[in-house]
Amino acid sequence: MVLTLQLRLLPTAKQAAQLRATMRAFNAAATYAARVGFEAGLRSQPSIHRLTYYQLREKFGLSSQMAVRAIGKAVEYFARDKTVCPVFRPDGAMTYDERLMSFKGMDTVSLLTLDGRELVPLIYGEYQRQRFDRMKGQVDLVLRDGQFYLYASITVPDGAPIEPADFLGVDLGIVNLATDSDGTTHTGEAVERVRRKHTKQRRALQRRNTRGAKKKLKRIAKKESRFRRHENHCISKQIVQAAKDTARGIGVEDLTHIRERATVRRKQRNRQGGWAFAQLRAFVEYKAALAGVRVVAVDPRNTSRTCSQCGHCEKGNRKSQAEFRCLHCDHSISADFNAARNIASRAQAACKPASELPGLAA
């Protein structure tokens, strides 16, 4: 599995200016290489290299390897879309490979700039520290909100696979972000509280419509996004740990295109629009892979209307958002808990051999 580690740089004011100048020259060179290649009808690395290599070095002051990486950035874009000539942002990401950078211990990195090499301190958390020795090859230098970061991709082997005899079903929702088939509920109260606070702030700032208000709006959006991401990390970690400790797999809903299928009232649109269910599922899946826990996505249709006790399915079974009462067997249970149990059953059925399914036994 490929993971991305974020390392924060702590450059001096002089080093920050050097890094920014290097990034600007690099992206300007990448844009130039892309334009020359596009106008000449060329899209490959060797062909664009022959046309632009010496010009990039002379015109933008890049080192030999920086020029190669700038051409590589243009070619990577053409690999995705050959019909458009890209214009890269001045502060866009810059690729550093082993010829342009090297780690000096675990707290310093040597980066090549237009003015030579600079030793820049870096900091990171325990998560990155445990995987630091796996960093090899290239990294991306990124400038975000005035801070410099290195993003390094590492390959981590998946955990020893656990062959599950049972599954932990997980129902994703808006009121309760996740409810599992053991009855554990991860409420969305904190997320909803933050959402309401920021929605109120956004409305006031949008009415002002000033430059300062627009900057504040961007900060609010990023702050709310970071909070949701943190909550999803915490929830996914607990779900995966619960499944691993009991040697079970995890059953999740396949909610692809759910926003297009579902209709909500106007007052609920903002709340549904901020529902980060795809992120939560992605976190569950990658954490499960590292732990060797199997994840199975199932069809979510009627999981909230089907009785997990007798299997009776009817719209009237769902009394409210929170309550489920079966009209056939009178089984009463939390609606989210009931859905999670149905998801667990479907995940288990999806993993059974055909010979074990009802009506198909030999």
C-alpha positions as CSV (number, residue, x, y, z in Angstrom):
1,M,0.0,0.0,0.0
2,V,1.2,3.5,-0.9
3,L,0.9,6.2,1.8
4,T,1.8,9.8,1.8
5,L,3.7,11.3,4.7
6,Q,3.6,15.1,5.5
7,L,6.8,16.7,6.9
8,R,6.8,20.3,7.9
9,L,9.8,22.4,7.1
10,L,11.1,25.2,9.4
11,P,13.1,27.5,7.1
12,T,14.6,30.8,8.2
13,A,13.2,33.9,6.5
14,K,16.1,33.8,4.0
15,Q,15.7,30.1,3.3
16,A,11.9,30.6,2.8
17,A,12.6,33.3,0.2
18,Q,15.1,31.0,-1.6
19,L,12.6,28.1,-1.6
20,R,9.8,30.3,-3.0
21,A,12.1,31.8,-5.7
22,T,13.2,28.2,-6.7
23,M,9.6,27.0,-6.9
24,R,8.6,30.0,-9.0
25,A,11.4,29.4,-11.4
26,F,10.7,25.7,-11.6
27,N,7.0,26.2,-12.4
28,A,7.7,28.9,-14.9
29,A,10.1,26.5,-16.6
30,A,7.6,23.7,-16.5
31,T,5.0,26.0,-18.1
32,Y,7.5,27.1,-20.8
33,A,8.5,23.4,-21.6
34,A,4.8,22.5,-21.9
35,R,4.1,25.4,-24.2
36,V,7.0,24.6,-26.5
37,G,6.1,21.0,-26.6
38,F,2.4,21.7,-27.2
39,E,3.1,24.2,-30.1
40,A,5.5,21.6,-31.7
41,G,3.0,18.8,-31.3
42,L,5.3,16.9,-29.0
43,R,4.2,15.3,-25.7
44,S,7.0,12.9,-24.7
45,Q,9.9,13.5,-22.3
46,P,12.8,12.9,-24.8
47,S,11.3,15.1,-27.5
48,I,10.5,18.0,-25.2
49,H,13.9,17.6,-23.5
50,R,15.7,18.0,-26.8
51,L,13.9,21.3,-27.5
52,T,14.0,22.9,-24.1
53,Y,16.7,21.6,-21.8
54,Y,19.4,24.2,-22.5
55,Q,16.8,27.0,-22.7
56,L,15.4,26.1,-19.3
57,R,18.9,26.2,-17.7
58,E,19.8,29.5,-19.3
59,K,16.4,31.3,-19.1
60,F,15.4,30.2,-15.6
61,G,18.7,29.4,-13.9
62,L,17.8,25.8,-13.1
63,S,20.3,23.1,-12.4
64,S,20.6,20.2,-14.7
65,Q,18.3,17.9,-12.7
66,M,15.8,20.7,-11.9
67,A,15.4,21.2,-15.7
68,V,14.8,17.5,-16.1
69,R,12.2,17.5,-13.3
70,A,10.5,20.6,-14.8
71,I,10.1,18.9,-18.2
72,G,8.8,15.8,-16.3
73,K,6.1,17.9,-14.7
74,A,4.9,19.0,-18.1
75,V,5.0,15.5,-19.5
76,E,3.0,14.2,-16.5
77,Y,0.2,16.6,-17.3
78,F,0.2,15.6,-21.0
79,A,-0.1,12.0,-19.9
80,R,-3.5,12.9,-18.4
81,D,-4.6,15.4,-21.1
82,K,-2.9,16.0,-24.5
83,T,-5.5,18.5,-25.7
84,V,-4.7,21.3,-23.3
85,C,-1.5,23.3,-22.7
86,P,-1.0,23.7,-19.0
87,V,-0.1,26.8,-17.1
88,F,1.3,25.9,-13.7
89,R,0.8,28.1,-10.6
90,P,4.0,30.0,-9.6
91,D,3.8,28.3,-6.1
92,G,2.8,24.9,-7.4
93,A,4.4,21.8,-6.1
94,M,8.0,21.1,-7.0
95,T,9.5,17.6,-7.3
96,Y,12.7,16.9,-5.5
97,D,14.5,13.6,-6.2
98,E,17.6,12.1,-4.7
99,R,19.9,14.3,-6.7
100,L,18.2,17.4,-5.5
101,M,17.6,16.6,-1.8
102,S,18.9,14.3,1.0
103,F,17.9,13.8,4.6
104,K,20.6,14.6,7.1
105,G,19.5,12.5,10.0
106,M,15.8,12.6,11.1
107,D,15.5,16.4,11.7
108,T,17.2,18.1,8.8
109,V,16.9,18.0,5.0
110,S,19.3,19.3,2.4
111,L,17.4,21.0,-0.5
112,L,18.9,22.4,-3.6
113,T,17.8,26.0,-4.4
114,L,18.8,28.5,-7.1
115,D,21.5,29.7,-4.7
116,G,22.9,26.3,-3.8
117,R,22.0,23.8,-1.1
118,E,20.3,24.7,2.1
119,L,20.0,22.7,5.3
120,V,16.4,23.1,6.5
121,P,15.1,21.8,9.8
122,L,11.9,19.7,9.7
123,I,9.3,18.4,12.2
124,Y,6.7,15.7,12.1
125,G,4.6,13.5,14.3
126,E,5.1,10.0,15.8
127,Y,3.1,8.5,12.9
128,Q,5.7,9.8,10.4
129,R,8.6,9.0,12.7
130,Q,7.7,5.3,12.7
131,R,7.8,5.2,8.9
132,F,10.6,7.6,8.3
133,D,13.1,4.8,7.2
134,R,10.7,3.8,4.3
135,M,11.1,7.2,2.5
136,K,13.0,6.7,-0.7
137,G,13.0,8.3,-4.1
138,Q,11.3,11.6,-4.7
139,V,9.3,14.0,-2.6
140,D,7.1,17.1,-3.4
141,L,7.9,20.5,-2.0
142,V,4.5,22.2,-1.3
143,L,3.7,25.7,-0.1
144,R,0.4,25.9,1.8
145,D,-0.9,28.8,3.8
146,G,2.6,30.3,4.0
147,Q,4.1,27.0,5.3
148,F,6.5,24.7,3.5
149,Y,5.9,21.0,3.5
150,L,7.5,17.9,2.0
151,Y,5.1,15.2,0.9
152,A,6.8,11.8,0.6
153,S,5.1,8.6,-0.8
154,I,6.1,5.4,0.9
155,T,5.2,1.8,0.3
156,V,3.9,-0.1,3.3
157,P,3.2,-3.8,3.2
158,D,-0.4,-4.7,4.1
159,G,-0.9,-6.5,7.4
160,A,-1.2,-10.3,7.6
161,P,-4.7,-11.0,6.2
162,I,-7.3,-12.2,8.7
163,E,-9.8,-14.6,7.2
164,P,-13.0,-13.4,8.8
165,A,-15.7,-15.8,10.0
166,D,-18.0,-12.8,10.8
167,F,-18.3,-9.2,9.9
168,L,-18.7,-5.9,11.7
169,G,-21.3,-3.9,9.8
170,V,-21.0,-0.1,9.7
171,D,-23.9,2.2,8.9
172,L,-22.9,5.7,7.8
173,G,-25.1,8.6,8.4
174,I,-25.4,12.3,9.0
175,V,-26.9,12.5,12.5
176,N,-24.8,9.6,13.6
177,L,-21.6,9.5,11.5
178,A,-21.2,5.8,12.0
179,T,-23.0,3.0,13.9
180,D,-21.6,-0.5,14.0
181,S,-23.4,-3.8,14.4
182,D,-22.1,-4.1,18.0
183,G,-24.2,-1.1,18.9
184,T,-21.3,1.4,19.1
185,T,-22.4,4.8,17.9
186,H,-20.2,7.6,16.7
187,T,-22.4,10.7,16.9
188,G,-22.1,13.7,14.6
189,E,-23.0,16.2,17.3
190,A,-19.5,17.8,17.4
191,V,-19.3,18.0,13.6
192,E,-22.9,19.4,13.4
193,R,-22.1,22.0,16.1
194,V,-19.0,23.2,14.2
195,R,-20.9,23.2,10.9
196,R,-23.7,25.4,12.3
197,K,-21.2,27.8,13.8
198,H,-19.3,28.2,10.6
199,T,-22.5,28.4,8.5
200,K,-23.6,31.3,10.6
201,Q,-20.1,33.0,10.2
202,R,-20.2,32.4,6.4
203,R,-23.5,34.1,6.0
204,A,-22.4,37.1,7.9
205,L,-19.1,37.3,6.0
206,Q,-20.8,36.8,2.6
207,R,-23.0,39.8,3.3
208,R,-20.0,41.9,3.9
209,N,-18.3,40.9,0.7
210,T,-15.0,42.5,1.4
211,R,-11.5,41.3,0.7
212,G,-10.9,40.6,4.4
213,A,-14.2,38.7,4.6
214,K,-13.2,36.5,1.6
215,K,-9.9,35.7,3.3
216,K,-11.8,34.8,6.5
217,L,-14.2,32.6,4.5
218,K,-11.2,30.6,3.2
219,R,-9.8,30.1,6.7
220,I,-13.2,28.9,8.0
221,A,-13.5,26.4,5.2
222,K,-10.1,25.0,5.9
223,K,-10.6,24.9,9.6
224,E,-13.9,23.0,9.2
225,S,-12.3,20.6,6.8
226,R,-9.5,19.8,9.2
227,F,-12.0,19.2,12.0
228,R,-14.0,16.7,9.9
229,R,-10.8,15.0,8.8
230,H,-9.7,14.6,12.4
231,E,-13.1,13.2,13.4
232,N,-13.1,10.7,10.5
233,H,-9.6,9.5,11.4
234,C,-10.6,8.9,15.0
235,I,-13.8,7.0,14.0
236,S,-12.1,4.9,11.4
237,K,-9.3,3.9,13.8
238,Q,-11.8,2.7,16.4
239,I,-13.8,0.7,13.8
240,V,-10.8,-1.0,12.4
241,Q,-9.4,-1.8,15.9
242,A,-12.8,-3.3,17.0
243,A,-12.8,-5.5,13.9
244,K,-9.2,-6.6,14.3
245,D,-9.5,-7.4,18.0
246,T,-12.4,-9.8,17.2
247,A,-10.9,-11.2,14.0
248,R,-13.8,-9.9,11.9
249,G,-14.1,-8.2,8.6
250,I,-15.8,-4.9,8.0
251,G,-19.0,-4.4,6.0
252,V,-19.6,-0.9,4.7
253,E,-22.3,0.6,2.5
254,D,-21.5,1.4,-1.2
255,L,-22.8,5.0,-1.2
256,T,-21.4,5.9,-4.6
257,H,-23.6,8.7,-6.2
258,I,-25.7,8.9,-3.0
259,R,-26.1,12.7,-3.3
260,E,-27.5,12.3,-6.8
261,R,-30.0,9.6,-5.7
262,A,-31.1,11.1,-2.5
263,T,-33.5,14.1,-2.2
264,V,-33.5,16.3,0.9
265,R,-35.3,19.4,2.0
266,R,-33.7,22.8,1.3
267,K,-32.8,23.4,4.9
268,Q,-30.9,20.1,5.0
269,R,-28.8,20.6,1.8
270,N,-26.0,22.3,3.6
271,R,-25.7,19.6,6.1
272,Q,-25.8,16.8,3.5
273,G,-23.3,18.7,1.4
274,G,-20.8,18.6,4.2
275,W,-21.2,14.9,4.8
276,A,-17.7,13.4,4.4
277,F,-18.8,9.8,4.1
278,A,-16.4,9.0,1.2
279,Q,-13.5,10.2,3.2
280,L,-14.6,8.2,6.2
281,R,-14.9,5.0,4.1
282,A,-11.5,5.7,2.5
283,F,-9.9,6.0,5.9
284,V,-11.5,2.8,7.1
285,E,-10.3,0.9,4.0
286,Y,-6.6,2.0,4.2
287,K,-6.4,1.5,7.9
288,A,-8.0,-1.9,7.5
289,A,-5.5,-2.9,4.8
290,L,-2.6,-2.0,7.1
291,A,-4.2,-4.1,9.8
292,G,-5.0,-7.1,7.5
293,V,-8.8,-6.6,8.0
294,R,-11.0,-7.4,5.0
295,V,-13.5,-4.7,3.9
296,V,-16.6,-5.6,1.8
297,A,-18.9,-2.9,0.3
298,V,-22.5,-3.9,0.0
299,D,-25.6,-2.6,-1.6
300,P,-27.3,-0.2,0.9
301,R,-30.8,-0.4,-0.5
302,N,-33.4,-1.2,2.1
303,T,-30.9,-1.8,4.9
304,S,-32.9,0.8,6.9
305,R,-36.3,-0.8,6.1
306,T,-35.5,-4.5,6.6
307,C,-35.9,-6.1,10.0
308,S,-32.6,-7.6,11.1
309,Q,-34.5,-10.0,13.3
310,C,-37.1,-11.6,10.8
311,G,-36.1,-10.1,7.5
312,H,-39.4,-8.3,6.8
313,C,-38.9,-5.3,4.6
314,E,-41.4,-2.5,4.5
315,K,-41.2,1.3,4.4
316,G,-43.5,1.6,7.5
317,N,-40.9,-0.3,9.6
318,R,-38.9,2.9,9.8
319,K,-40.9,5.0,12.2
320,S,-38.5,7.9,12.3
321,Q,-34.9,8.8,11.7
322,A,-33.9,7.2,15.0
323,E,-36.5,4.5,15.5
324,F,-37.1,1.1,13.8
325,R,-40.1,-1.1,14.7
326,C,-40.9,-4.1,12.6
327,L,-44.6,-4.3,11.6
328,H,-44.3,-8.1,11.2
329,C,-42.6,-9.3,14.4
330,D,-42.8,-6.0,16.5
331,H,-39.0,-6.0,16.9
332,S,-37.9,-2.6,18.1
333,I,-34.4,-1.3,17.8
334,S,-32.3,1.8,16.9
335,A,-32.7,2.4,13.2
336,D,-28.9,2.9,12.7
337,F,-28.1,-0.2,14.7
338,N,-30.6,-2.3,12.7
339,A,-29.1,-1.1,9.4
340,A,-25.6,-1.9,10.7
341,R,-26.7,-5.5,11.5
342,N,-28.2,-5.9,8.0
343,I,-25.0,-4.6,6.5
344,A,-23.0,-7.2,8.5
345,S,-25.3,-10.0,7.3
346,R,-24.9,-8.8,3.6
347,A,-21.2,-8.6,3.9
348,Q,-21.0,-12.1,5.3
349,A,-23.3,-13.5,2.6
350,A,-21.2,-11.8,-0.1
351,C,-18.1,-13.7,1.1
352,K,-19.7,-17.1,1.3
353,P,-18.9,-19.6,-1.4
354,A,-21.9,-20.3,-3.8
355,S,-22.3,-23.8,-2.4
356,E,-23.1,-22.4,1.0
357,L,-25.8,-20.0,-0.1
358,P,-29.4,-21.0,0.4
359,G,-30.8,-23.0,-2.5
360,L,-27.4,-23.6,-4.1
361,A,-26.0,-26.3,-1.8
362,A,-24.7,-29.4,-3.6
